[in-house]
Every structure is written in C-alpha cells, then in structure tokens.
Amino acid sequence: MKHKAGFVNIIGNPNVGKSTLMNAILGEKLSIITNKAQTTRHRILGILSDDDYQMVFSDTPGIIKPAYSLQESMMDFVKSAFQDADVLIYLVETGEKALKNEDFFIKLQNSDIPVILLLNKIDLNNQEFVEDQIEYWKQQLPNAEVYAISALNNFGVDNLKSRLIELLPESPAFYPKDQLTDKPERFFVNEKIRERILVHYKKEIPYSVEVETEAFEESNKIIKIRSIIMVERDSQRGIIIGHQGKGIKRIGTEARKDLEKFFDKKIHLELYVKVNKNWRSNPNQLKRFGYDNSSN
C-alpha cells in the first residue's frame, strides 16, 4: 500500500463540537473547549500519523457574520480551510438547519473535493429524529457523505477515521511523523489561560481578552512561564483581577494544573493583566497576536 497524506479541514457553526471532534480523533486535547461560542479563534492543525498515512486535521473558528476586525480575521481562517482541503468535514448538531454564512454553504454545495457531513450530538436525541435529520442533510448537500456521530462519547469516530484514510490522496507525509501540531508551545499556554477565562467570566469579558506569553523557560524538572492577559478597558482589568486578587489567582491555579497535564511537567506560572485599548479592531495588534491573514 502506498503512503497517503492530506488535509482534513473541519468547518461548522459555533459550538457544534469541532474542537471536541478533532481532540477525539487525535486522542489529545489540542483545542480548548468551552460551552461559549467563538472559543476557537485560530486555525489549529492536529496531525495524526501512522506508518502508511498522515492526516492533517484543521480545527477552525465557528462560522459567524463578523462584527469587528478580529471576527473578520477568524472568518479568513475558515476561508483558507476551503483552499487547501483534501477532504472537508462539515459538522452540524442535531436540530440545526443552516450554516450562519450562506456563501460558505454555497461553496460546500459546489465543492469538487470530498465533503463529509457529520451529524453530531446524536446521543441527545431519539433515533427517529436522527434519521429525519440525516434525510434533511442528504437533500441539502447531495454531494456529501452523511454520518451520525457523538464526538463527546467517541461514537462513530473510528469508522470516520477509516473512511478519511480511504479518501486521502497518495502523498508523502507533510510533517515529521512524531509531530502533533503546527503551533508552538507558547500558543498552547495562551490558549489554556484563555480557556479558564472563558469558563469563569461572562458577557463581553472573554471576548475582550487576548493572552501573550512573554517568557517560556524550560529545564529538566520545571517550565517557568510569564504571561500577560490583555483586556480592552480598565474596568475589565479590575474584573479579571477580582477582589483581593482572587480572580486572577483562580485563573492561574487552574491554568497551571491544565498546563502540567499538557506538558507533563511541573509549571511555575506568573500572570499579569494589562490594558490594550481596542486591540480587537487594531490591525497592528491583531497581526501581533497571530491574526494576520494577508496571505489568504
């Protein structure tokens, strides 16, 4: 058997389980997961390799109609997923009827590469409803193969993996076989801290936050990390820090535990909060935080 390799890009509305799906396939928690929309901001590659194949998965931000520059950049990541895919996965949840951007849906209908529509969260509904949903999506996307799964419970994931390998083109590997992702270590530090903020804060706070890791010093026994939590307004800084510093202490403690699991090493984490006014609408700041899509 010749070696197969290719890009499997996952798109869908916010909160349908794209990150959960990629993590389930990889067997690693690469993408952060919360119950809030727009948890994923970047396009994150997860690489699954075996002797005779390499699947490069791409987790993308949930599709929305952008309201400001950061969201426009997030949708550019989705556009790029159409451009280099060997297989497109369109993930929907039961009860969903449409993609929140009609242009993207038209692209799916007219795609000349394989499209797999995955109906996720089927564990939340009865079989009759799931079968009706499958029929609905077969009519909406006649060019797609439709499968029912539960990414959270790992139901249907192995069958999906086998089908994806069949669809991959013959190709040498794109990355070293022991590589898991394209993102550097600091990226995952930033994401683990941001995940804790998404969990504990409501309204606009999580969406006004960006994290930047200034120092990452690794030795045999410990990783020393210093990270800055950026907010847009002084009032947000006070909310993140909390009364007597209890808010930021909680974030730091939980993020440190997450990072110790992720890196399998003791972590020393220092956190600071700074105001970076209107960074979500500032092209220079967006570029600094990795949201530059000028090449797309």
C-alpha positions as CSV (number, residue, x, y, z in Angstrom):
1,M,0.0,0.0,0.0
2,K,1.3,3.4,-1.0
3,H,1.6,6.2,1.6
4,K,-1.4,8.6,1.9
5,A,-1.4,12.1,3.3
6,G,-3.7,15.1,3.2
7,F,-5.5,17.9,4.9
8,V,-8.9,17.2,6.5
9,N,-10.5,20.6,7.4
10,I,-13.4,20.9,9.8
11,I,-15.9,23.7,9.5
12,G,-19.3,24.5,11.0
13,N,-21.3,26.9,13.2
14,P,-20.1,27.9,16.7
15,N,-20.5,25.3,19.4
16,V,-21.2,22.3,17.2
17,G,-18.2,20.3,18.6
18,K,-15.4,20.9,16.0
19,S,-12.7,21.1,18.7
20,T,-14.2,18.0,20.5
21,L,-14.1,16.1,17.3
22,M,-10.5,16.9,16.5
23,N,-9.4,16.1,20.0
24,A,-11.3,12.8,19.9
25,I,-9.7,11.7,16.6
26,L,-6.2,12.7,17.8
27,G,-6.6,11.3,21.3
28,E,-5.1,14.6,22.6
29,K,-6.7,17.8,23.9
30,L,-5.1,20.2,21.5
31,S,-8.1,22.6,21.0
32,I,-9.6,24.3,24.0
33,I,-13.3,23.5,24.7
34,T,-15.9,25.6,26.5
35,N,-19.7,26.0,26.1
36,K,-19.2,29.5,24.8
37,A,-19.4,30.5,21.1
38,Q,-16.2,31.6,19.4
39,T,-13.9,29.6,21.8
40,T,-11.6,28.8,18.8
41,R,-10.1,31.9,17.2
42,H,-7.3,30.5,15.2
43,R,-6.9,27.7,12.7
44,I,-5.2,24.9,14.6
45,L,-3.6,21.9,13.0
46,G,-3.7,18.5,14.6
47,I,-1.5,15.8,12.9
48,L,-2.3,12.1,13.1
49,S,0.3,9.8,11.6
50,D,0.8,6.1,11.2
51,D,3.2,4.0,9.1
52,D,1.2,4.3,5.9
53,Y,-0.8,7.6,6.3
54,Q,-0.7,11.1,7.7
55,M,-4.0,13.1,8.3
56,V,-3.5,16.8,9.0
57,F,-6.7,18.0,10.7
58,S,-7.6,21.6,10.8
59,D,-9.9,23.0,13.6
60,T,-11.4,26.3,12.5
61,P,-13.4,29.1,14.3
62,G,-17.2,28.7,14.2
63,I,-18.8,30.4,11.2
64,I,-20.4,33.8,12.1
65,K,-21.2,37.1,10.4
66,P,-18.2,39.2,11.6
67,A,-18.9,42.4,13.6
68,Y,-15.3,43.6,14.1
69,S,-11.8,43.1,12.8
70,L,-10.9,40.1,15.0
71,Q,-14.0,38.2,13.8
72,E,-13.2,39.1,10.2
73,S,-9.8,37.6,10.7
74,M,-11.3,34.5,12.2
75,M,-13.5,34.1,9.1
76,D,-10.4,34.4,6.9
77,F,-9.1,31.3,8.7
78,V,-12.3,29.5,7.6
79,K,-11.9,30.7,4.0
80,S,-8.3,29.3,4.0
81,A,-9.7,25.9,5.1
82,F,-11.6,25.7,1.8
83,Q,-8.5,26.5,-0.2
84,D,-6.2,23.7,0.8
85,A,-8.5,20.9,1.9
86,D,-8.3,17.3,0.5
87,V,-11.4,16.5,2.5
88,L,-13.9,18.9,4.0
89,I,-15.8,17.9,7.1
90,Y,-19.0,20.0,7.7
91,L,-20.0,19.4,11.3
92,V,-23.6,20.1,12.3
93,E,-25.5,19.3,15.5
94,T,-29.0,17.7,15.6
95,G,-31.7,20.3,15.1
96,E,-29.5,22.6,13.1
97,K,-30.9,23.8,9.7
98,A,-28.4,26.1,8.1
99,L,-24.9,27.5,8.1
100,K,-24.6,31.0,9.5
101,N,-23.0,32.2,6.3
102,E,-24.8,31.4,3.1
103,D,-21.7,32.0,0.9
104,F,-19.8,29.2,2.8
105,F,-22.7,26.8,2.3
106,I,-22.8,27.5,-1.5
107,K,-19.1,26.7,-1.5
108,L,-19.8,23.4,0.1
109,Q,-22.6,22.6,-2.4
110,N,-20.2,23.3,-5.3
111,S,-17.1,21.7,-3.8
112,D,-15.1,19.5,-6.2
113,I,-13.3,17.8,-3.3
114,P,-14.9,15.1,-1.0
115,V,-17.4,16.6,1.6
116,I,-18.4,14.6,4.7
117,L,-21.3,16.0,6.7
118,L,-21.2,14.8,10.3
119,L,-24.4,15.0,12.4
120,N,-23.0,15.4,15.9
121,K,-24.5,15.1,19.4
122,I,-26.9,12.3,18.3
123,D,-26.8,11.0,21.9
124,L,-29.1,13.9,22.8
125,N,-32.0,12.8,20.5
126,N,-34.0,9.7,19.7
127,Q,-33.3,7.5,16.6
128,E,-36.3,8.7,14.6
129,F,-35.3,12.3,14.9
130,V,-31.7,11.5,14.0
131,E,-32.9,9.6,10.9
132,D,-35.1,12.6,9.8
133,Q,-32.1,14.9,10.2
134,I,-29.9,12.6,8.1
135,E,-32.5,12.7,5.3
136,Y,-32.7,16.5,5.6
137,W,-29.0,17.0,5.2
138,K,-28.8,14.5,2.3
139,Q,-31.3,16.7,0.4
140,Q,-29.4,19.9,1.4
141,L,-26.0,18.6,0.4
142,P,-26.4,15.8,-2.2
143,N,-22.6,15.8,-2.9
144,A,-21.8,14.9,0.7
145,E,-21.5,11.6,2.6
146,V,-23.5,11.9,5.8
147,Y,-22.6,10.2,9.0
148,A,-24.1,10.4,12.5
149,I,-21.7,10.6,15.4
150,S,-21.2,11.7,19.0
151,A,-17.7,13.2,19.2
152,L,-18.0,13.6,23.0
153,N,-18.7,9.9,23.5
154,N,-16.4,8.8,20.7
155,F,-19.3,7.1,18.9
156,G,-18.7,6.7,15.2
157,V,-15.2,8.3,15.3
158,D,-13.3,5.1,14.4
159,N,-15.5,4.5,11.3
160,L,-15.0,8.1,10.3
161,K,-11.2,7.8,10.7
162,S,-11.2,4.7,8.4
163,R,-13.3,6.5,5.7
164,L,-11.0,9.5,5.9
165,I,-7.9,7.4,5.3
166,E,-9.7,5.9,2.2
167,L,-10.3,9.4,0.8
168,L,-6.8,10.7,1.3
169,P,-4.6,11.1,-1.8
170,E,-1.4,9.2,-2.2
171,S,1.3,11.5,-1.0
172,P,4.4,11.6,1.2
173,A,4.0,13.0,4.8
174,F,3.9,16.8,5.1
175,Y,5.3,16.8,8.6
176,P,7.6,14.6,10.7
177,K,5.7,11.6,11.9
178,D,6.2,12.4,15.6
179,Q,4.8,16.0,15.2
180,L,1.4,16.6,16.7
181,T,0.6,20.2,15.7
182,D,2.0,23.2,13.8
183,K,1.6,25.6,16.8
184,P,4.5,26.5,19.2
185,E,4.4,25.8,22.9
186,R,3.6,29.4,23.8
187,F,0.4,29.2,21.7
188,F,-1.0,26.4,23.9
189,V,0.0,28.3,27.1
190,N,-2.0,31.3,25.9
191,E,-5.0,29.0,25.0
192,K,-5.1,27.2,28.3
193,I,-5.1,30.5,30.2
194,R,-7.8,31.9,27.8
195,E,-9.9,28.7,28.3
196,R,-10.0,29.4,32.1
197,I,-11.2,33.0,31.4
198,L,-13.9,31.7,29.1
199,V,-15.1,29.3,31.8
200,H,-15.3,31.8,34.6
201,Y,-16.3,35.2,33.1
202,K,-19.4,36.2,31.3
203,K,-20.7,38.7,28.7
204,E,-18.0,40.7,26.9
205,I,-15.0,39.8,29.1
206,P,-13.9,36.6,27.5
207,Y,-14.2,38.1,24.0
208,S,-12.1,41.2,25.0
209,V,-9.2,39.1,26.3
210,E,-6.1,38.0,24.5
211,V,-3.1,36.2,26.2
212,E,0.5,36.7,25.3
213,T,3.3,34.6,26.8
214,E,6.4,36.7,27.4
215,A,8.7,34.0,28.9
216,F,8.8,30.3,28.5
217,E,11.9,28.8,30.1
218,E,12.2,25.0,30.3
219,S,14.6,22.9,32.3
220,N,14.6,19.2,33.1
221,K,12.2,19.5,36.0
222,I,10.1,22.7,35.5
223,I,8.8,25.1,33.0
224,K,8.8,28.8,34.1
225,I,6.2,30.8,32.3
226,R,5.2,34.5,32.4
227,S,2.1,35.5,30.6
228,I,0.1,38.7,30.1
229,I,-3.7,38.8,30.0
230,M,-4.7,41.7,27.7
231,V,-8.0,43.4,28.1
232,E,-9.5,46.4,26.3
233,R,-10.6,48.6,29.2
234,D,-9.6,49.4,32.8
235,S,-12.9,48.1,34.2
236,Q,-12.2,44.7,32.6
237,R,-8.8,44.6,34.2
238,G,-10.4,45.0,37.6
239,I,-12.9,42.3,36.9
240,I,-10.2,39.8,35.8
241,I,-8.1,40.5,38.9
242,G,-11.1,40.3,41.2
243,H,-11.4,41.3,44.9
244,Q,-8.1,41.0,46.6
245,G,-6.7,39.3,43.5
246,K,-8.8,36.2,43.9
247,G,-10.0,36.2,40.3
248,I,-6.5,36.1,38.7
249,K,-5.3,33.7,41.4
250,R,-8.1,31.2,40.5
251,I,-7.2,31.5,36.7
252,G,-3.5,31.0,37.5
253,T,-4.1,27.9,39.7
254,E,-6.4,26.2,37.2
255,A,-4.3,27.1,34.1
256,R,-1.2,25.8,35.9
257,K,-2.8,22.4,36.5
258,D,-4.0,22.2,32.9
259,L,-0.5,23.1,31.7
260,E,1.1,20.5,33.9
261,K,-1.1,17.8,32.3
262,F,-0.4,19.1,28.8
263,F,3.4,19.4,29.2
264,D,3.7,16.5,31.7
265,K,6.0,18.7,33.8
266,K,5.9,20.9,36.8
267,I,4.9,24.5,35.9
268,H,5.6,27.8,37.6
269,L,3.1,30.4,36.1
270,E,3.2,34.1,36.6
271,L,0.1,36.1,35.3
272,Y,-0.3,39.8,34.8
273,V,-3.2,41.9,33.4
274,K,-2.6,44.8,31.1
275,V,-5.0,47.2,29.2
276,N,-4.5,47.2,25.4
277,K,-7.3,49.5,24.2
278,N,-9.4,48.3,21.3
279,W,-6.9,45.6,20.3
280,R,-9.7,43.7,18.5
281,S,-10.1,46.4,15.9
282,N,-6.4,47.4,15.6
283,P,-4.7,45.8,12.6
284,N,-1.2,46.1,14.1
285,Q,-2.3,44.4,17.4
286,L,-4.2,41.7,15.5
287,K,-1.1,40.9,13.5
288,R,1.0,40.8,16.7
289,F,-1.4,38.2,18.1
290,G,-1.3,36.0,15.0
291,Y,-4.4,37.1,13.3
292,D,-2.7,38.3,10.1
293,N,-4.3,36.8,7.1
294,S,-2.7,38.9,4.4
295,S,-1.5,35.8,2.6
296,N,-5.0,34.3,2.3
